[in-house]
């Protein structure tokens, strides 16, 4: 007799059993991998492994879980008894979700994993490691608005913009470049920037808030583009030596680590250091300088999560989503003032035991929502001083360095 063929129903049942087993299965070495990751002394190594997982798997994880809109790396966050979010210095992979499930909700197929596994190097050996995950609501990540109103006042035909000078810049390999170059955000030096144009506000004069003319924006910078990736940085030229001599008084860069040249150098700082956003003393809304704006690392932000910028497009002013290759998000401590309109361009530094500073980035945005106002978005130093990130620099430039003198 010929063999009987399986009925479609039988096949569906078999496939369902296989799928259910696959969903419920745990790697036999998971518990050891969890302990192995927790025992790593090197926070930078933990972040590096988590970043590698996100880089290779974020798209598939976002597709796999309908509640997830993005996957990134950060510190775990827990709600206090007062309903506020408190960071814990525990590196994790963050699932950014549309909504957090309430107690009792359950969907085995859509339950997010508590750990993600990957092989990494431990004492020269390849070992299985389990990176913990955290679930955080999308409202914590959306609505960042580019800031642009503080220490220097930039005059523009469309709008006046007030912003902060980050630091001085030295260009290597460009003999004709000015020795008095300054760095700030493009949206500060080119207020309401025309989209897709490199440093569109080149030549705009700016003055010290409450004082006289001190410089002009330069034609060297990045661009803001609604399609693709943007780079919110621009150079300017100082024209007032007296002001330049006082702009960064009291701050000296470390001789051994003047700025975070690589992400690894930044990662090595995140657990042992708090970061200060150096808001200027002459903010127009604060006749008395604010207290220290200290913050701690919160998360990395990739190109999938945009910031909102006021730009000029087709002759009209519009608010557009602008995406960056890589940003660092800091969370300002609860007993410190929150960033506000006017702080864009502020240097972000880590203080060293000898009193010197390491520049880790430039503050460019924070949310308008008062509940999320302590989230500070920072363009990292390893991008700011990478000549390949800039759309235009003086001919021959091979290296950029920050300076504070």
Helices and strands as residue ranges (DSSP letters): H 8-24, H 30-38, H 43-64, E 68-79, E 85-97, G 108-110, E 115-122, E 125-137, G 138-140, E 144-146, E 152-154, E 161-163, E 167-172, E 181-184, H 186-189, E 205-208, E 213-221, E 234-238, H 241-247, H 263-267, E 275-277, E 293-302, E 307-313, E 316-322, E 326-332, E 347-351, E 357-367, G 370-372, E 375-380, H 381-384, G 387-389, E 399-403
